[in-house]
Amino acid sequence: MRSGIDEAARFVKGASKAVVLTGAGMSTEAGIPDFRSKAGWWNQVDPMTLATPDAVELNYDQFHAFYADRVRRLEGIVPTPGHVILANWELAGRVALTATQNVDGLHQAAGSRNVKELHGSIAGFCCHLCRARADRTSFLCRENCSCGGPLRPEVVLFGESLPQLAWDSTVQAIEEADLVIVIGTSLQVYPVNSLPSLTDGHLILINAEPTGQESAFDVFIQGKAGASLRAIDDLL
């Protein structure tokens, strides 16, 4: 791990247009469960029954209970030191863009400005039918839209397309990047798992567990996001 930290720090120090790609492991240290670990969301519930458009239309009671719980759990959650380090790297001109699979808004709360939310945001709400914007209180109180449609968070559910503008911006940034840093993701979810292959720059993977794709990266650091980023930052 030490040699990986040293090499990663060298790559970050020389970067001027790095792209950061984060997954659930970026936010677990803030107290937000991930999805695929033993304690993750999808080992407690079946995502195909709760996180699909069909669930909104046919199983709204359980859909609402699941997402209302997730919304409430974010109360009092603050960015981790790792989020702050990435924001500081952006401020220093090393990171050009942060793309995230997370919907918690912690990158923005930490100060990162150029953030692309590839799976949407759980802080925004809309009507499932007409897509009119709604507020948090209306969703939590199970109000309907004026058109009669059910309200939902503005997250990407299984079977839905990713936000096109966020996706296109991320693809362009990665194609132009001199470094791509992938943090806290198992790289199992398509199409986000295809993004690292688009760069000609260096590749760093930071994850608590091996993903099976380590050979595609110049550096693999097995460890928690916060501790790994702090170790790299200490060398800059």
C-alpha positions in Angstrom: 0.0 0.0 0.0 2.9 2.4 0.8 4.3 2.2 -2.7 0.8 2.7 -4.1 0.3 5.8 -2.0 3.7 7.2 -3.2 2.9 6.6 -6.9 -0.6 7.9 -6.6 0.7 11.1 -4.9 3.1 11.5 -7.8 0.3 11.2 -10.4 -1.9 13.6 -8.4 0.8 16.2 -8.0 1.4 16.2 -11.8 -2.2 16.4 -12.7 -4.0 19.5 -14.1 -7.2 17.9 -15.4 -7.9 14.9 -13.3 -11.3 13.4 -13.1 -12.6 11.7 -9.9 -15.2 9.0 -10.1 -16.8 8.1 -6.8 -19.2 5.4 -5.6 -20.8 4.5 -2.3 -17.5 3.7 -0.6 -16.8 7.4 -0.7 -19.7 8.1 1.7 -19.8 5.1 4.0 -17.4 6.9 6.4 -20.1 9.7 6.7 -22.5 7.0 8.0 -24.3 6.3 4.7 -24.7 2.6 3.9 -23.3 1.3 0.6 -25.2 -1.1 -1.6 -23.3 -4.3 -2.2 -21.3 -5.1 0.9 -22.7 -7.4 3.6 -24.3 -4.5 5.4 -25.3 -2.7 2.2 -28.8 -1.7 1.1 -29.2 -4.5 -1.5 -28.4 -7.2 1.0 -31.3 -6.0 3.1 -33.9 -5.4 0.4 -34.4 -6.5 -3.2 -33.7 -3.5 -5.4 -35.9 -4.9 -8.1 -38.9 -4.5 -5.8 -38.0 -1.0 -4.5 -35.8 0.9 -6.9 -37.6 0.6 -10.3 -40.2 2.6 -12.1 -42.6 -0.3 -11.6 -42.2 0.0 -7.9 -43.3 3.7 -8.0 -46.4 2.7 -10.1 -47.3 -0.6 -8.5 -45.7 -0.8 -5.1 -45.7 2.9 -3.9 -46.2 2.1 -0.2 -42.9 0.2 0.0 -41.1 2.5 -2.5 -42.0 5.5 -0.4 -41.1 3.9 2.9 -37.7 3.0 1.6 -36.8 6.3 0.0 -38.3 8.4 2.8 -36.1 6.5 5.2 -33.0 7.2 3.1 -34.0 10.9 2.9 -34.4 11.2 6.6 -31.1 9.3 7.3 -29.2 12.2 5.5 -30.3 14.6 8.2 -27.2 15.7 10.1 -24.8 13.9 7.7 -21.8 16.0 6.8 -18.9 15.5 4.3 -16.0 13.4 5.3 -12.4 14.6 5.3 -12.0 12.7 2.0 -14.7 14.8 0.4 -12.9 17.9 1.6 -9.6 16.8 0.3 -11.1 16.3 -3.2 -12.7 19.7 -3.0 -9.3 21.2 -2.1 -7.7 19.4 -5.1 -10.2 21.0 -7.3 -9.5 24.4 -5.8 -5.8 23.8 -6.4 -6.4 23.2 -10.1 -5.6 19.4 -10.0 -9.2 18.1 -10.4 -11.2 19.3 -13.3 -14.4 17.3 -12.6 -15.9 15.0 -10.0 -18.4 12.5 -11.3 -20.3 10.5 -8.7 -22.7 7.6 -8.5 -23.8 8.9 -5.1 -27.0 10.9 -4.7 -26.2 12.4 -1.3 -24.7 15.8 -2.4 -21.7 15.5 -0.1 -19.2 16.5 -2.7 -21.0 19.8 -3.2 -21.4 20.3 0.5 -17.6 19.9 0.9 -16.9 22.6 -1.7 -16.5 20.8 -5.0 -18.0 22.9 -7.7 -17.8 20.9 -10.9 -19.8 17.8 -9.8 -21.8 15.6 -12.2 -24.4 13.4 -10.5 -24.6 10.3 -12.7 -27.4 8.7 -10.7 -29.3 11.9 -9.8 -29.9 13.4 -6.4 -31.9 12.3 -3.4 -32.2 16.0 -2.4 -34.5 16.9 -5.3 -38.0 15.6 -5.8 -40.5 15.5 -8.7 -43.7 14.0 -10.0 -43.1 10.5 -11.5 -45.7 11.2 -14.3 -45.2 14.8 -15.4 -41.8 15.5 -13.8 -42.9 18.8 -12.2 -40.6 19.7 -9.3 -41.7 19.1 -5.8 -40.3 19.8 -2.3 -39.0 17.5 0.4 -41.9 18.0 2.7 -44.5 17.1 0.1 -42.7 13.9 -0.7 -42.3 12.9 3.0 -45.9 13.7 3.6 -46.9 11.5 0.6 -48.7 14.3 -1.2 -49.5 13.9 -4.8 -48.6 16.2 -7.7 -51.3 18.6 -8.9 -51.6 16.2 -11.9 -52.4 13.4 -9.5 -49.0 11.6 -10.0 -46.9 10.2 -7.2 -43.9 12.1 -5.9 -40.4 10.6 -5.9 -36.7 11.6 -5.4 -34.8 12.7 -8.5 -32.7 9.6 -8.5 -32.0 7.2 -11.4 -34.0 4.0 -10.8 -33.0 0.7 -12.4 -34.1 0.6 -16.0 -34.0 4.4 -16.4 -31.5 6.4 -18.4 -28.7 8.4 -16.8 -28.9 12.2 -17.0 -27.6 12.9 -20.5 -25.9 16.2 -19.8 -24.1 14.8 -16.8 -23.0 11.7 -18.7 -21.8 13.6 -21.8 -19.8 16.1 -19.6 -18.2 13.2 -17.7 -17.3 11.3 -20.9 -15.7 14.4 -22.4 -13.7 15.2 -19.2 -12.4 11.6 -18.9 -11.4 11.6 -22.6 -9.4 14.8 -21.9 -8.1 13.8 -18.5 -4.4 13.2 -17.6 -5.5 11.2 -14.5 -8.7 9.4 -13.5 -9.1 8.5 -9.8 -11.8 5.9 -9.1 -12.9 5.7 -5.4 -15.2 3.5 -3.5 -17.0 1.6 -6.3 -17.2 -2.0 -7.1 -17.3 -1.1 -10.8 -20.3 -3.5 -11.3 -22.9 -1.1 -12.5 -23.2 -0.4 -16.3 -22.6 2.0 -17.9 -20.5 3.9 -15.3 -18.1 0.9 -15.0 -17.1 1.6 -18.6 -15.8 5.1 -17.9 -12.3 4.4 -16.7 -11.5 2.7 -20.1 -12.1 6.0 -21.9 -8.9 7.8 -20.7 -5.4 7.8 -22.0 -4.2 9.2 -18.7 -3.1 7.4 -15.6 -5.6 5.4 -13.6 -5.9 5.1 -9.8 -8.3 2.8 -8.0 -9.0 3.2 -4.3 -11.4 0.7 -2.8 -11.9 -1.3 0.4 -12.0 -4.6 -1.5 -10.6 -5.8 -4.8 -13.0 -5.4 -7.7 -11.4 -7.9 -10.1 -10.4 -5.1 -12.4 -7.2 -4.0 -10.7 -5.0 -5.0 -13.7 -6.6 -2.2 -15.7 -5.2 0.4 -13.3 -1.8 1.9 -12.8 -2.3 2.0 -9.1 -4.6 0.0 -6.8 -4.8 1.1 -3.2 -6.9 -1.3 -1.0 -8.2 0.8 1.9 -10.9 3.2 3.0 -11.4 6.3 0.9 -10.7 8.8 3.6 -7.5 7.3 5.0 -6.1 6.7 1.5 -6.8 10.2 0.3 -5.3 11.7 3.5 -2.2 9.6 3.0 -1.9 10.9 -0.6 -2.6 14.4 0.4 0.0 14.4 3.1 2.6 13.8 0.4 1.5 16.6 -1.9 
